[in-house]
Amino acid sequence: DLRDTLGKISVPVLVVHGSLDAVCPVGAAKFLAENIENARLEEFEDAGHAPFITAPERFDAAVRGFYEEI
């Protein structure tokens, strides 16, 4: 459990999560995004555990957009 260390992360973070994920609840991604200072959550409404597989174009665009912002 590393929740106490999230505040020490000092680099920009993109949290990508599928809202239909049956393996890891989306609440975990929301927690990360809320507790890492420079984090942004990109939630894929119609994706499960692997949004990079179910929505590869959108995933690529999200990563590219995040990279261009930092």
All heavy atoms as TSV, in Angstrom:
chain	resi	resn	atom	element	x	y	z
A	1	ASP	N	N	0.843	-1.177	0.000
A	1	ASP	CA	C	0.000	0.000	0.000
A	1	ASP	C	C	0.889	1.242	0.000
A	1	ASP	O	O	1.577	1.527	0.980
A	1	ASP	CB	C	-0.901	-0.030	1.217
A	1	ASP	CG	C	-1.885	1.122	1.255
A	1	ASP	OD1	O	-1.859	1.992	0.366
A	1	ASP	OD2	O	-2.690	1.144	2.192
A	2	LEU	N	N	0.892	1.955	-1.092
A	2	LEU	CA	C	1.744	3.131	-1.245
A	2	LEU	C	C	0.960	4.433	-1.286
A	2	LEU	O	O	1.473	5.456	-1.745
A	2	LEU	CB	C	2.592	2.980	-2.514
A	2	LEU	CG	C	3.522	1.767	-2.527
A	2	LEU	CD1	C	4.170	1.609	-3.889
A	2	LEU	CD2	C	4.567	1.866	-1.438
A	3	ARG	N	N	-0.254	4.416	-0.813
A	3	ARG	CA	C	-1.082	5.624	-0.871
A	3	ARG	C	C	-0.436	6.821	-0.186
A	3	ARG	O	O	-0.579	7.952	-0.643
A	3	ARG	CB	C	-2.465	5.369	-0.279
A	3	ARG	CG	C	-3.340	4.512	-1.190
A	3	ARG	CD	C	-4.653	4.235	-0.564
A	3	ARG	NE	N	-4.454	3.169	0.432
A	3	ARG	CZ	C	-5.432	2.595	1.097
A	3	ARG	NH1	N	-6.665	2.991	0.930
A	3	ARG	NH2	N	-5.180	1.624	1.961
A	4	ASP	N	N	0.292	6.590	0.880
A	4	ASP	CA	C	0.930	7.690	1.607
A	4	ASP	C	C	2.034	8.373	0.805
A	4	ASP	O	O	2.447	9.474	1.142
A	4	ASP	CB	C	1.516	7.181	2.924
A	4	ASP	CG	C	0.446	6.777	3.920
A	4	ASP	OD1	O	-0.726	7.167	3.731
A	4	ASP	OD2	O	0.790	6.073	4.882
A	5	THR	N	N	2.526	7.734	-0.238
A	5	THR	CA	C	3.640	8.303	-1.009
A	5	THR	C	C	3.182	9.075	-2.249
A	5	THR	O	O	4.003	9.670	-2.928
A	5	THR	CB	C	4.622	7.200	-1.441
A	5	THR	OG1	O	3.962	6.300	-2.318
A	5	THR	CG2	C	5.163	6.442	-0.246
A	6	LEU	N	N	1.899	9.063	-2.538
A	6	LEU	CA	C	1.422	9.726	-3.756
A	6	LEU	C	C	1.755	11.208	-3.776
A	6	LEU	O	O	2.035	11.774	-4.835
A	6	LEU	CB	C	-0.090	9.524	-3.919
A	6	LEU	CG	C	-0.548	8.086	-4.133
A	6	LEU	CD1	C	-2.063	8.027	-4.194
A	6	LEU	CD2	C	0.081	7.489	-5.373
A	7	GLY	N	N	1.754	11.856	-2.637
A	7	GLY	CA	C	2.065	13.276	-2.564
A	7	GLY	C	C	3.506	13.599	-2.899
A	7	GLY	O	O	3.853	14.751	-3.137
A	8	LYS	N	N	4.351	12.597	-2.948
A	8	LYS	CA	C	5.765	12.796	-3.272
A	8	LYS	C	C	6.032	12.771	-4.773
A	8	LYS	O	O	7.140	13.088	-5.201
A	8	LYS	CB	C	6.611	11.730	-2.587
A	8	LYS	CG	C	6.555	11.811	-1.072
A	8	LYS	CD	C	7.374	10.711	-0.441
A	8	LYS	CE	C	7.265	10.774	1.074
A	8	LYS	NZ	N	8.012	9.694	1.712
A	9	ILE	N	N	5.052	12.378	-5.553
A	9	ILE	CA	C	5.234	12.317	-7.004
A	9	ILE	C	C	5.232	13.742	-7.547
A	9	ILE	O	O	4.272	14.486	-7.348
A	9	ILE	CB	C	4.138	11.463	-7.675
A	9	ILE	CG1	C	4.229	10.024	-7.154
A	9	ILE	CG2	C	4.270	11.512	-9.195
A	9	ILE	CD1	C	3.114	9.126	-7.617
A	10	SER	N	N	6.303	14.098	-8.229
A	10	SER	CA	C	6.458	15.496	-8.671
A	10	SER	C	C	6.470	15.652	-10.184
A	10	SER	O	O	6.798	16.725	-10.685
A	10	SER	CB	C	7.739	16.081	-8.074
A	10	SER	OG	O	8.861	15.337	-8.522
A	11	VAL	N	N	6.141	14.622	-10.904
A	11	VAL	CA	C	6.102	14.695	-12.361
A	11	VAL	C	C	4.648	14.622	-12.820
A	11	VAL	O	O	3.797	14.078	-12.113
A	11	VAL	CB	C	6.923	13.560	-13.017
A	11	VAL	CG1	C	8.394	13.685	-12.661
A	11	VAL	CG2	C	6.390	12.202	-12.606
A	12	PRO	N	N	4.338	15.151	-13.981
A	12	PRO	CA	C	2.974	15.033	-14.500
A	12	PRO	C	C	2.593	13.560	-14.722
A	12	PRO	O	O	3.423	12.757	-15.158
A	12	PRO	CB	C	3.024	15.779	-15.832
A	12	PRO	CG	C	4.208	16.673	-15.718
A	12	PRO	CD	C	5.189	15.952	-14.862
A	13	VAL	N	N	1.353	13.232	-14.400
A	13	VAL	CA	C	0.882	11.852	-14.496
A	13	VAL	C	C	-0.445	11.822	-15.242
A	13	VAL	O	O	-1.354	12.592	-14.930
A	13	VAL	CB	C	0.685	11.241	-13.089
A	13	VAL	CG1	C	0.056	9.855	-13.179
A	13	VAL	CG2	C	2.004	11.191	-12.332
A	14	LEU	N	N	-0.533	10.935	-16.217
A	14	LEU	CA	C	-1.795	10.690	-16.902
A	14	LEU	C	C	-2.331	9.360	-16.401
A	14	LEU	O	O	-1.688	8.319	-16.563
A	14	LEU	CB	C	-1.594	10.632	-18.420
A	14	LEU	CG	C	-2.826	10.272	-19.241
A	14	LEU	CD1	C	-3.915	11.327	-19.073
A	14	LEU	CD2	C	-2.457	10.107	-20.709
A	15	VAL	N	N	-3.490	9.388	-15.776
A	15	VAL	CA	C	-4.144	8.177	-15.285
A	15	VAL	C	C	-5.218	7.820	-16.298
A	15	VAL	O	O	-6.153	8.589	-16.522
A	15	VAL	CB	C	-4.775	8.403	-13.894
A	15	VAL	CG1	C	-5.457	7.140	-13.407
A	15	VAL	CG2	C	-3.729	8.883	-12.903
A	16	VAL	N	N	-5.072	6.672	-16.950
A	16	VAL	CA	C	-6.037	6.220	-17.949
A	16	VAL	C	C	-6.773	5.020	-17.366
A	16	VAL	O	O	-6.142	4.069	-16.898
A	16	VAL	CB	C	-5.332	5.821	-19.262
A	16	VAL	CG1	C	-6.342	5.317	-20.276
A	16	VAL	CG2	C	-4.530	6.984	-19.818
A	17	HIS	N	N	-8.104	5.077	-17.405
A	17	HIS	CA	C	-8.871	3.999	-16.785
A	17	HIS	C	C	-10.201	3.815	-17.508
A	17	HIS	O	O	-10.852	4.785	-17.878
A	17	HIS	CB	C	-9.143	4.339	-15.316
A	17	HIS	CG	C	-9.416	3.154	-14.477
A	17	HIS	ND1	N	-8.445	2.530	-13.739
A	17	HIS	CD2	C	-10.546	2.449	-14.267
A	17	HIS	CE1	C	-8.973	1.510	-13.093
A	17	HIS	NE2	N	-10.251	1.433	-13.403
A	18	GLY	N	N	-10.592	2.573	-17.687
A	18	GLY	CA	C	-11.894	2.264	-18.264
A	18	GLY	C	C	-12.945	2.209	-17.169
A	18	GLY	O	O	-12.750	1.560	-16.140
A	19	SER	N	N	-14.051	2.885	-17.367
A	19	SER	CA	C	-15.096	2.923	-16.331
A	19	SER	C	C	-15.774	1.561	-16.146
A	19	SER	O	O	-16.397	1.325	-15.120
A	19	SER	CB	C	-16.138	3.985	-16.662
A	19	SER	OG	O	-16.767	3.694	-17.883
A	20	LEU	N	N	-15.633	0.670	-17.115
A	20	LEU	CA	C	-16.235	-0.663	-17.016
A	20	LEU	C	C	-15.243	-1.709	-16.519
A	20	LEU	O	O	-15.502	-2.906	-16.607
A	20	LEU	CB	C	-16.785	-1.086	-18.391
A	20	LEU	CG	C	-17.815	-0.153	-19.018
A	20	LEU	CD1	C	-18.213	-0.654	-20.397
A	20	LEU	CD2	C	-19.028	-0.002	-18.120
A	21	ASP	N	N	-14.117	-1.274	-15.994
A	21	ASP	CA	C	-13.069	-2.176	-15.518
A	21	ASP	C	C	-13.591	-3.041	-14.380
A	21	ASP	O	O	-13.988	-2.537	-13.329
A	21	ASP	CB	C	-11.866	-1.356	-15.050
A	21	ASP	CG	C	-10.631	-2.185	-14.773
A	21	ASP	OD1	O	-10.767	-3.401	-14.512
A	21	ASP	OD2	O	-9.521	-1.620	-14.824
A	22	ALA	N	N	-13.588	-4.353	-14.579
A	22	ALA	CA	C	-14.050	-5.281	-13.556
A	22	ALA	C	C	-12.893	-5.775	-12.688
A	22	ALA	O	O	-13.115	-6.440	-11.680
A	22	ALA	CB	C	-14.742	-6.475	-14.215
A	23	VAL	N	N	-11.659	-5.446	-13.058
A	23	VAL	CA	C	-10.483	-5.885	-12.316
A	23	VAL	C	C	-10.104	-4.868	-11.247
A	23	VAL	O	O	-9.838	-5.195	-10.102
A	23	VAL	CB	C	-9.287	-6.126	-13.270
A	23	VAL	CG1	C	-8.037	-6.503	-12.506
A	23	VAL	CG2	C	-9.640	-7.194	-14.296
A	24	CYS	N	N	-10.077	-3.617	-11.642
A	24	CYS	CA	C	-9.686	-2.538	-10.741
A	24	CYS	C	C	-10.749	-1.444	-10.828
A	24	CYS	O	O	-10.982	-0.900	-11.908
A	24	CYS	CB	C	-8.317	-1.997	-11.150
A	24	CYS	SG	S	-7.654	-0.788	-10.021
A	25	PRO	N	N	-11.416	-1.107	-9.745
A	25	PRO	CA	C	-12.506	-0.127	-9.806
A	25	PRO	C	C	-12.023	1.263	-10.205
A	25	PRO	O	O	-10.911	1.670	-9.870
A	25	PRO	CB	C	-13.084	-0.117	-8.392
A	25	PRO	CG	C	-12.100	-0.801	-7.532
A	25	PRO	CD	C	-11.198	-1.617	-8.397
A	26	VAL	N	N	-12.864	1.968	-10.931
A	26	VAL	CA	C	-12.516	3.305	-11.398
A	26	VAL	C	C	-12.264	4.252	-10.228
A	26	VAL	O	O	-11.529	5.228	-10.354
A	26	VAL	CB	C	-13.589	3.848	-12.372
A	26	VAL	CG1	C	-14.868	4.184	-11.648
A	26	VAL	CG2	C	-13.063	5.032	-13.154
A	27	GLY	N	N	-12.806	3.946	-9.086
A	27	GLY	CA	C	-12.553	4.759	-7.902
A	27	GLY	C	C	-11.077	4.820	-7.553
A	27	GLY	O	O	-10.596	5.832	-7.026
A	28	ALA	N	N	-10.345	3.758	-7.839
A	28	ALA	CA	C	-8.899	3.754	-7.587
A	28	ALA	C	C	-8.202	4.774	-8.473
A	28	ALA	O	O	-7.303	5.495	-8.029
A	28	ALA	CB	C	-8.327	2.358	-7.826
A	29	ALA	N	N	-8.611	4.861	-9.730
A	29	ALA	CA	C	-8.024	5.841	-10.647
A	29	ALA	C	C	-8.371	7.259	-10.212
A	29	ALA	O	O	-7.529	8.162	-10.273
A	29	ALA	CB	C	-8.516	5.587	-12.072
A	30	LYS	N	N	-9.598	7.441	-9.771
A	30	LYS	CA	C	-10.004	8.768	-9.292
A	30	LYS	C	C	-9.194	9.163	-8.063
A	30	LYS	O	O	-8.782	10.314	-7.927
A	30	LYS	CB	C	-11.500	8.784	-8.999
A	30	LYS	CG	C	-12.341	8.678	-10.260
A	30	LYS	CD	C	-13.819	8.626	-9.956
A	30	LYS	CE	C	-14.622	8.502	-11.253
A	30	LYS	NZ	N	-16.054	8.416	-11.003
A	31	PHE	N	N	-8.940	8.207	-7.178
A	31	PHE	CA	C	-8.142	8.467	-6.000
A	31	PHE	C	C	-6.732	8.894	-6.391
A	31	PHE	O	O	-6.186	9.850	-5.842
A	31	PHE	CB	C	-8.089	7.224	-5.102
A	31	PHE	CG	C	-7.307	7.427	-3.841
A	31	PHE	CD1	C	-7.921	7.965	-2.725
A	31	PHE	CD2	C	-5.965	7.084	-3.775
A	31	PHE	CE1	C	-7.198	8.163	-1.549
A	31	PHE	CE2	C	-5.237	7.286	-2.613
A	31	PHE	CZ	C	-5.858	7.823	-1.498
A	32	LEU	N	N	-6.136	8.181	-7.349
A	32	LEU	CA	C	-4.798	8.550	-7.812
A	32	LEU	C	C	-4.790	9.965	-8.365
A	32	LEU	O	O	-3.928	10.776	-8.023
A	32	LEU	CB	C	-4.313	7.575	-8.891
A	32	LEU	CG	C	-3.959	6.170	-8.445
A	32	LEU	CD1	C	-3.641	5.305	-9.652
A	32	LEU	CD2	C	-2.792	6.194	-7.474
A	33	ALA	N	N	-5.737	10.256	-9.235
A	33	ALA	CA	C	-5.779	11.576	-9.871
A	33	ALA	C	C	-5.994	12.692	-8.847
A	33	ALA	O	O	-5.459	13.795	-9.012
A	33	ALA	CB	C	-6.874	11.609	-10.934
A	34	GLU	N	N	-6.737	12.407	-7.802
A	34	GLU	CA	C	-7.000	13.421	-6.772
A	34	GLU	C	C	-5.835	13.603	-5.809
A	34	GLU	O	O	-5.713	14.647	-5.175
A	34	GLU	CB	C	-8.258	13.037	-5.981
A	34	GLU	CG	C	-9.528	13.131	-6.801
A	34	GLU	CD	C	-10.726	12.491	-6.107
A	34	GLU	OE1	O	-10.578	11.979	-4.977
A	34	GLU	OE2	O	-11.805	12.486	-6.715
A	35	ASN	N	N	-4.980	12.598	-5.699
A	35	ASN	CA	C	-3.922	12.631	-4.694
A	35	ASN	C	C	-2.513	12.769	-5.250
A	35	ASN	O	O	-1.549	12.781	-4.484
A	35	ASN	CB	C	-4.019	11.401	-3.798
A	35	ASN	CG	C	-5.221	11.481	-2.891
A	35	ASN	OD1	O	-5.180	12.141	-1.867
A	35	ASN	ND2	N	-6.311	10.853	-3.290
A	36	ILE	N	N	-2.397	12.872	-6.557
A	36	ILE	CA	C	-1.115	13.171	-7.189
A	36	ILE	C	C	-1.245	14.577	-7.747
A	36	ILE	O	O	-2.155	14.867	-8.532
A	36	ILE	CB	C	-0.780	12.167	-8.307
A	36	ILE	CG1	C	-0.654	10.754	-7.721
A	36	ILE	CG2	C	0.509	12.572	-9.018
A	36	ILE	CD1	C	-0.498	9.667	-8.766
A	37	GLU	N	N	-0.350	15.447	-7.328
A	37	GLU	CA	C	-0.504	16.881	-7.604
A	37	GLU	C	C	-0.680	17.209	-9.090
A	37	GLU	O	O	-1.551	17.970	-9.453
A	37	GLU	CB	C	0.701	17.642	-7.063
A	37	GLU	CG	C	0.555	19.142	-7.220
A	37	GLU	CD	C	1.697	19.898	-6.596
A	37	GLU	OE1	O	2.346	19.352	-5.690
A	37	GLU	OE2	O	1.928	21.036	-7.010
A	38	ASN	N	N	0.119	16.664	-9.943
A	38	ASN	CA	C	0.070	16.994	-11.374
A	38	ASN	C	C	-0.561	15.871	-12.187
A	38	ASN	O	O	-0.083	15.530	-13.266
A	38	ASN	CB	C	1.483	17.285	-11.897
A	38	ASN	CG	C	2.057	18.532	-11.291
A	38	ASN	OD1	O	1.382	19.555	-11.236
A	38	ASN	ND2	N	3.274	18.452	-10.799
A	39	ALA	N	N	-1.636	15.293	-11.658
A	39	ALA	CA	C	-2.275	14.169	-12.347
A	39	ALA	C	C	-3.551	14.599	-13.045
A	39	ALA	O	O	-4.249	15.504	-12.617
A	39	ALA	CB	C	-2.586	13.058	-11.356
A	40	ARG	N	N	-3.821	13.904	-14.129
A	40	ARG	CA	C	-5.069	14.106	-14.868
A	40	ARG	C	C	-5.670	12.730	-15.169
A	40	ARG	O	O	-4.959	11.824	-15.589
A	40	ARG	CB	C	-4.803	14.845	-16.176
A	40	ARG	CG	C	-6.113	15.159	-16.916
A	40	ARG	CD	C	-5.883	15.966	-18.156
A	40	ARG	NE	N	-5.592	15.049	-19.245
A	40	ARG	CZ	C	-4.927	15.383	-20.331
A	40	ARG	NH1	N	-4.426	16.585	-20.468
A	40	ARG	NH2	N	-4.730	14.508	-21.287
A	41	LEU	N	N	-6.951	12.587	-14.952
A	41	LEU	CA	C	-7.641	11.331	-15.229
A	41	LEU	C	C	-8.303	11.397	-16.587
A	41	LEU	O	O	-9.042	12.334	-16.891
A	41	LEU	CB	C	-8.702	11.053	-14.154
A	41	LEU	CG	C	-9.608	9.838	-14.386
A	41	LEU	CD1	C	-8.802	8.552	-14.463
A	41	LEU	CD2	C	-10.662	9.755	-13.297
A	42	GLU	N	N	-8.043	10.404	-17.385
A	42	GLU	CA	C	-8.721	10.219	-18.667
A	42	GLU	C	C	-9.541	8.940	-18.523
A	42	GLU	O	O	-9.007	7.835	-18.558
A	42	GLU	CB	C	-7.693	10.091	-19.796
A	42	GLU	CG	C	-8.274	10.040	-21.173
A	42	GLU	CD	C	-8.797	11.392	-21.654
A	42	GLU	OE1	O	-8.247	12.433	-21.268
A	42	GLU	OE2	O	-9.764	11.383	-22.446
A	43	GLU	N	N	-10.846	9.117	-18.286
A	43	GLU	CA	C	-11.720	7.962	-18.069
A	43	GLU	C	C	-12.416	7.597	-19.372
A	43	GLU	O	O	-13.061	8.433	-19.991
A	43	GLU	CB	C	-12.745	8.282	-16.984
A	43	GLU	CG	C	-13.596	7.104	-16.614
A	43	GLU	CD	C	-14.544	7.405	-15.463
A	43	GLU	OE1	O	-14.351	8.423	-14.761
A	43	GLU	OE2	O	-15.484	6.621	-15.282
A	44	PHE	N	N	-12.289	6.352	-19.759
A	44	PHE	CA	C	-12.905	5.843	-20.975
A	44	PHE	C	C	-14.223	5.179	-20.585
A	44	PHE	O	O	-14.235	4.100	-19.989
A	44	PHE	CB	C	-11.979	4.836	-21.663
A	44	PHE	CG	C	-10.811	5.448	-22.356
A	44	PHE	CD1	C	-9.983	6.359	-21.711
A	44	PHE	CD2	C	-10.512	5.116	-23.658
A	44	PHE	CE1	C	-8.893	6.926	-22.353
A	44	PHE	CE2	C	-9.426	5.675	-24.311
A	44	PHE	CZ	C	-8.619	6.575	-23.655
A	45	GLU	N	N	-15.321	5.841	-20.898
A	45	GLU	CA	C	-16.652	5.405	-20.463
A	45	GLU	C	C	-17.035	4.007	-20.957
A	45	GLU	O	O	-17.685	3.265	-20.247
A	45	GLU	CB	C	-17.714	6.411	-20.922
A	45	GLU	CG	C	-17.555	7.791	-20.315
A	45	GLU	CD	C	-17.787	7.816	-18.817
A	45	GLU	OE1	O	-18.571	6.994	-18.315
A	45	GLU	OE2	O	-17.164	8.655	-18.152
A	46	ASP	N	N	-16.662	3.646	-22.163
A	46	ASP	CA	C	-17.094	2.365	-22.735
A	46	ASP	C	C	-15.977	1.329	-22.776
A	46	ASP	O	O	-16.023	0.406	-23.589
A	46	ASP	CB	C	-17.628	2.584	-24.155
A	46	ASP	CG	C	-18.866	3.473	-24.159
A	46	ASP	OD1	O	-19.647	3.397	-23.193
A	46	ASP	OD2	O	-19.043	4.250	-25.104
A	47	ALA	N	N	-14.986	1.474	-21.910
A	47	ALA	CA	C	-13.856	0.548	-21.913
A	47	ALA	C	C	-13.753	-0.162	-20.581
A	47	ALA	O	O	-14.190	0.344	-19.547
A	47	ALA	CB	C	-12.563	1.304	-22.206
A	48	GLY	N	N	-13.136	-1.337	-20.645
A	48	GLY	CA	C	-12.903	-2.107	-19.432
A	48	GLY	C	C	-11.478	-1.939	-18.950
A	48	GLY	O	O	-10.937	-0.830	-18.923
A	49	HIS	N	N	-10.838	-3.056	-18.611
A	49	HIS	CA	C	-9.522	-3.045	-17.987
A	49	HIS	C	C	-8.401	-2.618	-18.934
A	49	HIS	O	O	-7.347	-2.192	-18.463
A	49	HIS	CB	C	-9.218	-4.436	-17.418
A	49	HIS	CG	C	-7.986	-4.496	-16.598
A	49	HIS	ND1	N	-7.866	-3.832	-15.391
A	49	HIS	CD2	C	-6.815	-5.121	-16.805
A	49	HIS	CE1	C	-6.672	-4.059	-14.884
A	49	HIS	NE2	N	-6.014	-4.841	-15.714
A	50	ALA	N	N	-8.608	-2.713	-20.218
A	50	ALA	CA	C	-7.538	-2.414	-21.179
A	50	ALA	C	C	-8.010	-1.417	-22.239
A	50	ALA	O	O	-8.215	-1.780	-23.391
A	50	ALA	CB	C	-7.047	-3.705	-21.830
A	51	PRO	N	N	-8.181	-0.150	-21.869
A	51	PRO	CA	C	-8.674	0.825	-22.840
A	51	PRO	C	C	-7.752	1.007	-24.037
A	51	PRO	O	O	-8.203	1.391	-25.111
A	51	PRO	CB	C	-8.811	2.122	-22.040
A	51	PRO	CG	C	-8.109	1.911	-20.766
A	51	PRO	CD	C	-7.976	0.445	-20.557
A	52	PHE	N	N	-6.479	0.686	-23.882
A	52	PHE	CA	C	-5.553	0.782	-25.012
A	52	PHE	C	C	-5.854	-0.266	-26.072
A	52	PHE	O	O	-5.448	-0.118	-27.225
A	52	PHE	CB	C	-4.097	0.679	-24.542
A	52	PHE	CG	C	-3.793	-0.590	-23.790
A	52	PHE	CD1	C	-3.331	-1.714	-24.443
A	52	PHE	CD2	C	-3.975	-0.645	-22.420
A	52	PHE	CE1	C	-3.055	-2.882	-23.741
A	52	PHE	CE2	C	-3.693	-1.793	-21.703
A	52	PHE	CZ	C	-3.234	-2.926	-22.371
A	53	ILE	N	N	-6.602	-1.306	-25.705
A	53	ILE	CA	C	-7.005	-2.336	-26.668
A	53	ILE	C	C	-8.395	-2.036	-27.218
A	53	ILE	O	O	-8.622	-2.126	-28.420
A	53	ILE	CB	C	-6.986	-3.739	-26.024
A	53	ILE	CG1	C	-5.546	-4.142	-25.704
A	53	ILE	CG2	C	-7.634	-4.781	-26.938
A	53	ILE	CD1	C	-5.418	-5.448	-24.946
A	54	THR	N	N	-9.334	-1.658	-26.349
A	54	THR	CA	C	-10.705	-1.437	-26.803
A	54	THR	C	C	-10.895	-0.103	-27.513
A	54	THR	O	O	-11.814	0.029	-28.319
A	54	THR	CB	C	-11.701	-1.529	-25.632
A	54	THR	OG1	O	-11.209	-0.761	-24.542
A	54	THR	CG2	C	-11.915	-2.949	-25.187
A	55	ALA	N	N	-10.056	0.865	-27.206
A	55	ALA	CA	C	-10.168	2.185	-27.841
A	55	ALA	C	C	-8.767	2.724	-28.159
A	55	ALA	O	O	-8.350	3.751	-27.626
A	55	ALA	CB	C	-10.916	3.141	-26.934
A	56	PRO	N	N	-8.034	2.017	-29.022
A	56	PRO	CA	C	-6.632	2.386	-29.252
A	56	PRO	C	C	-6.427	3.790	-29.828
A	56	PRO	O	O	-5.475	4.477	-29.439
A	56	PRO	CB	C	-6.114	1.310	-30.214
A	56	PRO	CG	C	-7.333	0.716	-30.837
A	56	PRO	CD	C	-8.429	0.871	-29.828
A	57	GLU	N	N	-7.307	4.222	-30.706
A	57	GLU	CA	C	-7.136	5.552	-31.299
A	57	GLU	C	C	-7.338	6.642	-30.239
A	57	GLU	O	O	-6.571	7.601	-30.161
A	57	GLU	CB	C	-8.097	5.771	-32.476
A	57	GLU	CG	C	-7.812	4.873	-33.663
A	57	GLU	CD	C	-8.465	3.499	-33.538
A	57	GLU	OE1	O	-9.325	3.297	-32.633
A	57	GLU	OE2	O	-8.102	2.610	-34.330
A	58	ARG	N	N	-8.361	6.488	-29.439
A	58	ARG	CA	C	-8.616	7.461	-28.381
A	58	ARG	C	C	-7.496	7.436	-27.340
A	58	ARG	O	O	-7.078	8.473	-26.834
A	58	ARG	CB	C	-9.960	7.186	-27.712
A	58	ARG	CG	C	-10.252	8.199	-26.642
A	58	ARG	CD	C	-11.653	8.082	-26.094
A	58	ARG	NE	N	-11.754	8.977	-24.942
A	58	ARG	CZ	C	-12.498	8.751	-23.886
A	58	ARG	NH1	N	-13.271	7.695	-23.845
A	58	ARG	NH2	N	-12.511	9.589	-22.880
A	59	PHE	N	N	-7.020	6.244	-27.009
A	59	PHE	CA	C	-5.920	6.113	-26.066
A	59	PHE	C	C	-4.678	6.838	-26.593
A	59	PHE	O	O	-4.057	7.619	-25.873
A	59	PHE	CB	C	-5.612	4.634	-25.809
A	59	PHE	CG	C	-4.458	4.420	-24.873
A	59	PHE	CD1	C	-4.665	4.430	-23.503
A	59	PHE	CD2	C	-3.181	4.216	-25.354
A	59	PHE	CE1	C	-3.606	4.237	-22.631
A	59	PHE	CE2	C	-2.120	4.028	-24.490
A	59	PHE	CZ	C	-2.327	4.034	-23.124
A	60	ASP	N	N	-4.330	6.575	-27.848
A	60	ASP	CA	C	-3.165	7.232	-28.453
A	60	ASP	C	C	-3.328	8.750	-28.438
A	60	ASP	O	O	-2.388	9.481	-28.132
A	60	ASP	CB	C	-2.944	6.752	-29.889
A	60	ASP	CG	C	-2.461	5.317	-29.955
A	60	ASP	OD1	O	-2.055	4.761	-28.910
A	60	ASP	OD2	O	-2.487	4.750	-31.066
A	61	ALA	N	N	-4.516	9.224	-28.764
A	61	ALA	CA	C	-4.770	10.672	-28.778
A	61	ALA	C	C	-4.635	11.258	-27.369
A	61	ALA	O	O	-4.089	12.355	-27.198
A	61	ALA	CB	C	-6.153	10.958	-29.348
A	62	ALA	N	N	-5.108	10.544	-26.369
A	62	ALA	CA	C	-5.008	11.025	-24.991
A	62	ALA	C	C	-3.557	11.127	-24.555
A	62	ALA	O	O	-3.138	12.118	-23.949
A	62	ALA	CB	C	-5.783	10.106	-24.052
A	63	VAL	N	N	-2.769	10.112	-24.875
A	63	VAL	CA	C	-1.353	10.118	-24.496
A	63	VAL	C	C	-0.608	11.210	-25.249
A	63	VAL	O	O	0.170	11.966	-24.661
A	63	VAL	CB	C	-0.710	8.737	-24.732
A	63	VAL	CG1	C	0.801	8.794	-24.525
A	63	VAL	CG2	C	-1.341	7.690	-23.810
A	64	ARG	N	N	-0.866	11.327	-26.548
A	64	ARG	CA	C	-0.211	12.381	-27.337
A	64	ARG	C	C	-0.584	13.764	-26.816
A	64	ARG	O	O	0.267	14.643	-26.666
A	64	ARG	CB	C	-0.586	12.257	-28.820
A	64	ARG	CG	C	0.316	11.343	-29.605
A	64	ARG	CD	C	0.135	11.515	-31.116
A	64	ARG	NE	N	-1.236	11.354	-31.580
A	64	ARG	CZ	C	-1.816	10.192	-31.803
A	64	ARG	NH1	N	-1.154	9.065	-31.597
A	64	ARG	NH2	N	-3.050	10.127	-32.232
A	65	GLY	N	N	-1.859	13.976	-26.541
A	65	GLY	CA	C	-2.314	15.262	-26.036
A	65	GLY	C	C	-1.686	15.594	-24.693
A	65	GLY	O	O	-1.271	16.740	-24.458
A	66	PHE	N	N	-1.595	14.609	-23.818
A	66	PHE	CA	C	-0.984	14.821	-22.509
A	66	PHE	C	C	0.503	15.167	-22.673
A	66	PHE	O	O	1.005	16.093	-22.051
A	66	PHE	CB	C	-1.159	13.559	-21.656
A	66	PHE	CG	C	-0.551	13.695	-20.286
A	66	PHE	CD1	C	-1.170	14.446	-19.311
A	66	PHE	CD2	C	0.631	13.049	-19.979
A	66	PHE	CE1	C	-0.616	14.555	-18.046
A	66	PHE	CE2	C	1.186	13.155	-18.726
A	66	PHE	CZ	C	0.569	13.909	-17.754
A	67	TYR	N	N	1.164	14.428	-23.522
A	67	TYR	CA	C	2.595	14.660	-23.763
A	67	TYR	C	C	2.829	16.071	-24.316
A	67	TYR	O	O	3.767	16.762	-23.903
A	67	TYR	CB	C	3.148	13.603	-24.716
A	67	TYR	CG	C	4.610	13.786	-25.018
A	67	TYR	CD1	C	5.579	13.474	-24.067
A	67	TYR	CD2	C	5.017	14.301	-26.247
A	67	TYR	CE1	C	6.918	13.671	-24.342
A	67	TYR	CE2	C	6.358	14.478	-26.526
A	67	TYR	CZ	C	7.305	14.161	-25.567
A	67	TYR	OH	O	8.628	14.354	-25.835
A	68	GLU	N	N	1.973	16.505	-25.219
A	68	GLU	CA	C	2.127	17.845	-25.801
A	68	GLU	C	C	1.881	18.944	-24.777
A	68	GLU	O	O	2.449	20.019	-24.877
A	68	GLU	CB	C	1.184	17.994	-26.994
A	68	GLU	CG	C	1.609	17.149	-28.188
A	68	GLU	CD	C	0.574	17.119	-29.297
A	68	GLU	OE1	O	-0.500	17.748	-29.150
A	68	GLU	OE2	O	0.828	16.427	-30.302
A	69	GLU	N	N	1.041	18.670	-23.784
A	69	GLU	CA	C	0.750	19.666	-22.734
A	69	GLU	C	C	1.895	19.824	-21.749
A	69	GLU	O	O	2.065	20.899	-21.164
A	69	GLU	CB	C	-0.510	19.269	-21.962
A	69	GLU	CG	C	-1.771	19.419	-22.770
A	69	GLU	CD	C	-2.992	18.943	-22.001
A	69	GLU	OE1	O	-2.887	18.744	-20.769
A	69	GLU	OE2	O	-4.032	18.752	-22.632
A	70	ILE	N	N	2.639	18.752	-21.539
A	70	ILE	CA	C	3.726	18.852	-20.566
A	70	ILE	C	C	4.946	19.332	-21.283
A	70	ILE	O	O	5.823	19.906	-20.904
A	70	ILE	CB	C	3.997	17.526	-19.817
A	70	ILE	CG1	C	4.377	16.411	-20.780
A	70	ILE	CG2	C	2.780	17.133	-19.013
A	70	ILE	CD1	C	4.893	15.168	-20.091
